[in-house]
Amino acid sequence: MRRLHLDVALRHLPGVTDDDETEGALRVDRRVARWFVVELFHLLGYRRRLQREDVFVFTRRVAGRR
């Protein structure tokens, strides 16, 4: 899934927007995107950085850095 660059399609899913505070991060409204959110983002290389009651913020590790 990562090699096919399916992560580009994530921004078009309902409830998913770019995070204004962090470049490359995605904000997911948990009221809209309810099922398998964390699992789908993990498959595409994102990690949950922040969790509030109604929002997840996912970031992706920069290539070449560990």
Secondary structure as the mmCIF struct_conf table of DSSP 4:
data_model
#
loop_
_struct_conf.conf_type_id
_struct_conf.id
_struct_conf.beg_label_comp_id
_struct_conf.beg_label_asym_id
_struct_conf.beg_label_seq_id
_struct_conf.end_label_comp_id
_struct_conf.end_label_asym_id
_struct_conf.end_label_seq_id
TURN_TY1_P TURN_TY1_P1 ARG A 2 HIS A 5
HELX_RH_3T_P HELX_RH_3T_P1 LEU A 6 HIS A 12
BEND BEND1 LEU A 13 LEU A 13
TURN_TY1_P TURN_TY1_P2 PRO A 14 GLY A 15
STRN STRN1 VAL A 16 ASP A 18
BEND BEND2 ASP A 20 THR A 22
TURN_TY1_P TURN_TY1_P3 GLU A 23 GLY A 24
STRN STRN2 LEU A 26 ASP A 29
TURN_TY1_P TURN_TY1_P4 ARG A 30 VAL A 32
BEND BEND3 TRP A 35 PHE A 36
HELX_RH_AL_P HELX_RH_AL_P1 VAL A 37 LEU A 43
TURN_TY1_P TURN_TY1_P5 LEU A 44 GLY A 45
STRN STRN3 TYR A 46 GLN A 51
BEND BEND4 GLU A 53 ASP A 54
STRN STRN4 VAL A 55 ARG A 60
HELX_LH_PP_P HELX_LH_PP_P1 ARG A 61 VAL A 62
TURN_TY1_P TURN_TY1_P6 ALA A 63 GLY A 64
#
